[in-house]
């Protein structure tokens, strides 16, 4: 009986500690998300933005994307511009459910130029609306 109480106390302490960590993380994320940019693309557009680059800032350590709540979910990956001008794209796609922020690239340095590549669904809508915070 005593070991159960001790185990329950330890579990409660862990849960409280976990809650404390969880409450600080969303606050930092909220600051990151406050710096979002609106993004949209048609099915024929290969990259967002089509003719320029987005740049990471000190507001976020990750590149986060949120599909609009009325948009069909999509898969995305990030393409980075190297210092020599060439482009490198992630090999894995990340699913973006509608209405949810999702980190597509993590621990990205400030000042990195990037584009978003979307995998458009053959059965979904012809348009993507969302936000990016980086």
Secondary structure, DSSP 4 states (H G I P E B T S, - for coil): -HHHHHHHHHHHHHHHHHHHHHHHHHHHHHHHHTT-EEEEEETT--EESSSS-EE--TT-SSEEEEE-TTSPPEEEEEEEE-TTS-EEE-SS-EEE-BT-EEEEE-SPPTT-EEEEEEE--SSS-SEEEEEEE-
